[in-house]
Amino acid sequence: MADLSPLYAVIDTARAPEIYPGLMHYAPDAQCLYGGTLAPDIRAAAPYLVAMAEPSALLHWVRNAGLGRAWGIALRSRAPAERVRLHLKTLLRTRLTNGDLGLFRFYDPCVLPFYLSACSEVDRAAFFGPIEVFNVEATEFGPARSFHNATPPDLNARHLSFGMSGVPMPQIILDAFAPLGISARIRELPEWASRTMPYWTDLPAWSDPVSDVELNRRVRLAVSRGWRYGLRSGDAFIRFFYRMVVLSPNFDQQPTIQAVLADPVMSGDEKNRELRSGKYFMIWADAATYPQDWTERPGEQ
């Protein structure tokens, strides 16, 4: 029997510049999952919940323009739209093993399958809440999949929710994300770098104009180098790349800094926390004197 539950989608407008204006044209009532008053650039790069009438011009546009481009995920629920939106907002934050909170891009079809395949039954039930099924398209990391709520929600009952505490991210789930690895970080970092580049023109390591090809090469260099030091999170790679930009592409050759980065016991997050402590103030000044070139070292690609 066909599933008659209403169809929704979470659209990631950060994926491409044409998504936000298109979404506002086909679904001007789309609900942003971010709260508060947003700056225009944030509003144009946020996730949005939309009801997908079948058939509709919106559904036709998403399928024809977005299929295969990881624009977001689809889901079905009989719960009121506002209930669905409020639940999805609780999934935007993740709580890491050290207690830190971060952004969780659960609406990325490359990310969601890894989480739902690795989380505990209790966390999976809380993640689904009033949602009956999540659908993700095929990506470079796997085929198209549907994830069904093992215990279809009773709309009259109080659903489990992560609330403001964030989606728990124990080590077993972080390990499950390993296949995303370098390719995912390479996909995210150029977007971040492109937005930040206008502020780098006076830096010694970025004094000349940089083409998209060269930007991607430098990002790959940073990710490859950071990966060798045991860095795995998106935040860790951004920090590493940023230090290459504002200090020196070879800042990691400074002996004290290299000793921390190469420590076989500390995790990537622990290394970042250690290097952010005040005792490294003069060390960073020394690191800035290292060669300002983006030459690859033997074994890097």
C-alpha positions in Angstrom: 0.0 0.0 0.0 1.3 3.4 -0.9 2.6 5.6 2.0 0.1 8.5 2.3 2.1 10.3 4.9 2.9 13.9 3.9 6.2 14.4 2.1 8.7 17.0 3.3 12.2 17.9 2.3 15.0 19.7 4.1 16.8 21.8 1.5 20.4 22.9 2.0 20.7 26.3 0.3 24.4 26.4 1.1 25.0 23.7 -1.6 24.8 26.1 -4.6 24.0 29.9 -5.1 21.0 29.2 -7.3 19.2 27.1 -4.6 18.0 29.9 -2.4 16.4 32.1 -5.1 14.8 29.1 -6.6 13.4 27.9 -3.3 12.0 31.4 -2.6 10.3 31.3 -6.0 8.8 27.8 -5.7 8.3 27.8 -1.9 8.2 31.3 -0.4 6.7 29.8 2.8 9.7 27.5 3.3 10.6 27.4 7.0 14.2 28.1 8.0 15.5 25.8 10.6 17.8 28.5 12.0 16.2 30.7 14.6 16.3 34.4 15.2 17.0 37.3 12.9 19.5 36.2 10.2 21.9 38.2 8.1 21.1 37.9 4.4 24.2 35.8 3.6 23.3 33.4 6.4 19.6 33.2 5.4 20.8 32.3 1.8 22.9 29.4 3.1 20.6 27.9 5.7 18.6 24.6 5.8 14.9 25.0 5.0 11.9 22.7 5.7 9.4 22.5 2.8 6.2 20.6 2.4 6.3 18.7 -1.0 2.9 18.4 -2.5 2.7 15.5 -4.9 2.6 16.6 -7.7 3.8 20.2 -7.6 6.1 22.7 -9.3 8.3 22.6 -6.3 8.7 18.8 -6.4 9.3 18.9 -10.1 12.1 21.6 -9.6 13.8 19.8 -6.8 13.8 16.5 -8.7 15.0 18.0 -12.0 17.5 20.6 -10.8 18.7 19.0 -7.5 18.7 15.2 -7.9 22.2 13.9 -7.7 23.6 17.2 -6.3 23.1 16.5 -2.5 20.6 19.4 -2.0 19.2 17.8 1.1 17.0 14.9 2.3 13.3 13.9 2.1 11.1 12.7 5.0 7.6 11.7 5.7 5.5 12.4 8.8 1.8 12.6 9.7 2.7 15.1 12.5 1.7 18.8 12.0 4.4 20.7 10.0 5.3 22.9 13.0 5.9 19.8 15.1 8.2 18.4 12.4 10.0 21.7 12.2 10.6 22.0 15.9 11.8 18.5 16.1 14.3 19.0 13.2 15.7 22.1 15.0 16.8 19.8 17.8 18.9 17.9 15.4 21.0 20.9 14.3 23.4 20.7 17.3 25.7 17.8 18.1 27.3 17.1 21.5 30.8 15.7 21.2 32.4 13.3 23.6 34.2 16.2 25.4 30.9 18.1 25.9 31.5 20.7 23.1 28.6 21.6 20.9 28.8 21.8 17.2 26.7 22.1 14.0 25.3 18.8 12.8 24.5 18.8 9.1 22.1 15.9 9.4 20.3 17.1 6.2 23.4 16.2 4.1 22.6 12.9 2.3 26.3 12.0 2.7 26.1 12.3 6.5 22.7 11.0 7.6 23.2 7.3 6.5 26.4 7.1 8.6 24.7 8.4 11.7 21.5 6.3 11.5 23.5 3.2 10.7 25.7 3.6 13.8 23.7 5.2 16.5 22.0 3.3 19.4 18.4 2.3 19.3 17.5 4.8 22.0 19.2 7.7 20.1 17.7 6.5 16.8 14.2 6.7 18.3 15.0 10.2 19.6 16.4 11.2 16.2 13.2 10.1 14.4 10.8 11.6 16.9 7.5 12.2 14.9 9.2 11.3 11.6 8.3 8.0 10.0 10.9 7.7 7.3 14.0 9.5 6.1 15.0 9.2 2.4 18.4 10.0 1.1 19.6 10.0 -2.5 22.6 8.1 -3.8 26.0 9.8 -3.1 29.6 8.9 -3.7 29.4 7.1 -0.3 26.5 4.8 -1.0 23.2 4.1 -2.8 19.9 5.7 -2.2 18.3 4.6 1.0 15.2 4.8 3.1 15.4 4.7 6.9 12.2 3.7 8.7 11.1 4.5 12.2 11.2 1.1 14.0 8.3 2.2 16.2 5.9 4.4 14.3 5.2 7.4 16.5 1.9 7.8 18.3 1.0 11.4 17.7 -0.7 11.7 21.0 2.3 10.6 23.0 5.3 12.7 24.1 8.2 12.0 21.7 11.8 11.6 22.8 13.9 14.6 21.8 17.5 15.8 22.2 16.3 19.3 22.9 19.0 22.0 23.5 21.6 19.4 24.6 22.3 18.3 21.0 22.5 15.0 19.2 25.0 12.8 21.2 28.1 11.9 19.1 30.0 9.1 20.9 33.3 7.8 19.6 31.7 4.8 17.8 29.6 7.2 15.6 32.6 9.5 15.0 34.5 6.4 13.8 31.6 5.5 11.6 32.0 8.9 9.8 35.6 8.0 8.8 34.6 7.0 5.2 33.6 10.7 4.7 37.2 11.4 5.4 39.3 13.7 3.2 36.8 14.0 0.3 34.1 15.5 2.5 36.5 18.0 4.0 37.8 19.0 0.6 34.2 19.6 -0.5 33.6 21.9 2.5 36.8 23.8 2.9 36.9 25.6 -0.5 33.5 27.1 0.2 34.7 28.4 3.6 37.9 29.7 2.1 36.2 31.5 -0.8 34.0 33.4 1.7 37.1 34.3 3.8 39.6 35.1 1.1 38.8 38.8 0.7 40.3 39.3 4.2 43.6 37.6 3.4 45.0 39.9 0.7 47.5 41.6 3.0 48.9 38.3 4.4 52.3 37.2 3.3 51.0 33.7 2.4 48.2 35.1 0.3 49.5 38.2 -1.3 48.8 37.1 -4.9 45.4 36.4 -6.5 44.5 32.7 -6.2 42.5 30.9 -8.9 39.9 28.3 -8.0 42.3 25.5 -9.2 45.1 26.8 -6.9 42.7 27.3 -4.0 41.6 23.7 -4.3 45.2 22.5 -4.5 46.1 24.4 -1.3 43.0 23.0 0.5 44.0 19.5 -0.5 47.5 20.1 0.8 46.1 21.3 4.1 43.7 18.4 4.5 46.4 15.8 3.5 48.9 17.3 6.0 46.3 17.6 8.8 45.1 14.1 8.2 48.6 12.8 8.7 48.6 14.6 12.1 45.4 12.8 13.1 43.0 15.6 12.5 39.5 14.4 11.6 36.8 17.0 12.3 35.8 19.8 9.9 36.6 22.3 12.6 40.1 20.9 13.0 40.8 21.1 9.3 39.6 24.7 9.1 41.9 25.7 12.0 44.8 23.9 10.4 44.2 25.6 7.0 43.6 29.0 8.7 47.0 28.8 10.5 48.7 28.0 7.2 47.1 31.1 5.8 47.7 33.6 8.6 51.0 32.3 9.9 52.8 30.3 7.3 52.0 27.3 5.1 54.8 25.6 6.9 53.9 26.7 10.5 53.8 23.0 11.5 57.6 22.7 11.0 58.1 24.8 14.1 59.5 22.2 16.6 57.2 22.8 19.5 54.1 22.9 17.3 55.2 19.9 15.4 55.7 17.9 18.6 52.1 18.6 19.6 50.6 17.8 16.2 52.7 14.6 15.9 51.8 13.4 19.4 50.6 9.8 19.0 48.5 9.8 22.2 46.4 13.0 21.9 43.3 13.1 19.7 42.9 15.8 17.0 40.6 17.8 19.2 43.0 17.5 22.1 45.8 18.8 19.9 43.7 21.8 18.9 42.8 22.6 22.5 46.5 22.4 23.5 47.7 24.7 20.7 45.0 27.3 21.6 46.3 27.7 25.1 48.0 31.0 25.9 51.5 29.5 26.5 52.0 29.2 22.8 51.8 33.0 22.1 55.5 33.3 21.3 55.6 30.0 19.6 53.1 31.2 17.1 55.2 34.3 16.4 58.1 32.0 15.6 56.0 29.8 13.4 55.1 32.9 11.3 58.7 33.2 10.3 58.8 29.9 8.4 58.7 29.9 4.6 55.7 31.4 3.0 55.3 28.9 0.2 52.7 26.3 -0.6 55.1 23.7 -1.9 54.1 20.1 -1.4 56.4 17.9 0.7 57.4 14.4 -0.3 54.5 12.0 -0.1 51.8 14.8 -0.2 49.2 15.0 -2.9 
